Amino acid sequence: MKALENMARVQISNELMLMLLSLYESKGKSFYYDELFQRDASAFDKKALEADVIAIAKGLGLSMTDARIRLFAKRDPIPKTKDETRLLNIKTALVQLRNNPEGFEIIPNEVADLAKVLQKDLEPIKFKTIGVSESSILSTKKTKNKRDDLETLMATLSKLSRSREYELTQLITNFYVDFLNMDLLTKENTLVANILLYALLFKSFPVFKYAPFFPYFMAQKDGWEHAVVSAHYYWSEGFAQTDMLSRIIITLLNDVYKDVDQMAHEYMFEKDLNKSDNIENTIMKLDDLFTKEDIRKRHPNVSDATIDRTLKRMKEEDKIRPIGVGRGSKWHRMIPGNKKYGMKQMSLFEE
């Protein structure tokens, strides 16, 4: 608990302060996003969950094919291997978190419950116990459960959060560093720490209702791991270098808000248009060979059924033709696209 206990040492540079001002300005748009995306909130939630599951699977290097990873991201099939069981357990934990992010409490029971979910049908995850020497005539030894250390750590985080003396992302960063360095669990310390990081950020920054966290996080994996190592130095003396981690977290949050803001602009334009026509317009801008996934990336709030109907209609109109079958199939556009021949001007008042 060396990092949180010494929060007074943390200094925020002018550059970081400007990044924080931008972050909290974006956070102020939460009510706007909630109202704008209300109609398709479940679709955004589903897409964000799928992206998180896929990013975690690839970040952990699980022995699963891309097809199996996508299947587990979309559905809950019966796992056949330990890695598939592990991924399904992680997904279950994320679903529970996403169902009630505001309900996450800074108490050891939350970590214990998370461990139970992650360990289902796998090796148990327990709090470590350590021997504690006592100065006495008999020189007896007692054991101490590290759950007590976690309780102290979480109580400190809760107390400092209520005091409002320290900036929130700085508190979360230093809590994360403490959790890792205290080595509380028998296994999965890093995974649990990353999920707790996500939970704390989600609780305070509701932008993750509409966007994933782990694709952004995994994109910074190398820099993040280097920053964790830097934060480890002098941790035991109370001088953990957490600046780099804080900068990555704030940059990540700003990037997420920037992307969601772009989604909001596109959503406002799309919501009053015929979705099928809008998908067709997208197809006309793609390369001659394209996949269904290319369309999904550009229309995250549109259901697969709507995309399938559009593809079927365009096929019947001989505008596109399928190449191959199954998940690896592609589509070939039979008519010139807007990329080469210029974009057709659309009118909002056209019948």
Steps between C-alpha positions, in 0.01 A plus 500: 500500500804723454365695200162605640650583841734749334262677263631836623817433299308500168550809288297571187679680216338777299475269199324232702269761650389607151432135414290467815303814418419354159402169662258652749351724234425186298363324808244778526338367182382181672137609525506604134630158395244321717216689337637472147582128511198396707321331209797274417670481839481120512661473156791721605538300822509172309759626251719639778488171691592301189795729430620471861483119496691478171768744619551313827524162326768629265679695772526189719618292205236232553532186288182561304432564132360835395174328411466350850586833663232678296251226587564544874476877460153471349359195679561274799588160351618205708879535542721213385834608645635679808569812294141504375375456857725785609366729229138412577560577869658835411203581278260413783686739730485779240127444444431530873707815516335657196153422637561727798827697483379759752437221751867401522613552860854548624492204740689165515179307434497637145846351439402172664187478285703581188745223589213252536372587153847474344579167669184312398603152378865602534766509771377707798616859546560573868646772715857421595600430858839594643682409816534770763766464769418607852757605757439271792672246716368214289568682169169382356386582152156601383358529150344809355246502219572763236128572476561722803757697298248541219238624745742766624591596143138535391406692813782743425381545140143559618613752764717695257222500238253648747749765610503648146857615557645297216411463133308180428718346226807554720333309783402215270852480355664483841246242622586285198873523573444406864279204408762356266795551731322357806463166314176409678373199304634151434455555123353741241622810688552698180169395342306586816684833526412585139133416550493707822662787308224471240233485771627812675528695175158382380343602832634853461501543120176359352627539144568125511128440465554569132862407437731216602795544734737212431570565128638841601679347799660219300613748234717656774621163634873549442502852641276394788725211602803727487318755718405229752867401531596866552231536768645198683831676563510666843144383570599346832657835602178684417625669182340297221536674164139495379516796261529288187203280597288806575583652165402178317168477684408862435602471134294182469191664649536804274532271197185310597301820544631630168384185320161500673456864409563409134249215536248750635541726196453207263210365703315831486537497122395136468208475738255681274612318185398162373762267651501268200564788261775627725668158502479490121665841486781363718542198272539737205795661680675172584747314281359278226561201728366545852381298797206521734744600774597809297137610522471420872798721581331797334154431645550364854143583603334320206385142555636207297146436377486846339839446337393157371179643353695770321750251358215274385319790333812622322575145388152468351554834324826355361702776662715257698588130490629268775841337478544194717288384792521511878693746715774545243260601224529831319281710273583643161339825389379471141445872440747790526552632848510857622873477563582498131211678338412760757243505770134541420357801679227409746208718597326475832176603328520247216212253491 
